Amino acid sequence: MGHNYRINTQIRAQKVRLVNQDGKQIGIVSLEEALKTAEETGLDLVEIAPQADPPVCKLMDYGKFKYQEQKKEAQARKNRAIIEVKEIRLRYNTGSGDLDTKLKMAERFLDEGNKVKFTMRFKGREVSFVDLGQKKLDEVVARLANKAVVETRTDSLQGKQLIMVMQPIRKKS
C-alpha cells in the first residue's frame, strides 16, 4: 500500500506538468521552475504520476499528505474483520436452561460476526442416541434461524461427535 513518491530534489524529469495545491493545472514547466514555486509557497513538490509524459507533480504539504495516507490505510485495516470460529459444546441431553444460556452465548458470537461451531460428543453407549443429538441440533438451528445459517453439518458421527458450524446472516448494507 505505502506508495513511495519522489519529492523535491528526488524528481528526475527535466520538465513536469505542475498542479497547484488546489488541483489547478499550472502547465508544463521546467523542474527548476517547479521547485522554485514549491519553495516560494513553502510546499513540497510531489511526483504523483511518474509514468505520465511529462510526469505530473503537485504542490502539497508532504508530511500532511503522508499522514492522511497512513490514516486511510489504518481505516482500511480496521474494516477488515477477523472472523473467528467460537466453539460451543452441547450434549444430546443438555437441559433447556443450559441450552438457553449456550444459545445466548452463540447469539453474542454471531452478532460480533463470528462463526459458531457446535460440537456434540457421545460417550460410550450414548452413540445409540445420535438421533436425539440430531434433534437437539435441529432445535439450535430453529432457534438461531433469525441470526445464522448452517454452513456445515455432519449427518453422521465424526469419531463419536456431531459437528455443526453456523455463520451469521450478513446484513444487506
Summary of the structure (lengths in Angstrom):
residues: 173
radius of gyration: 30.3
end to end distance: 26.4
largest distance: 88.3
contacts: 440
relative contact order: 0.11
helix: 39%
strand: 29%
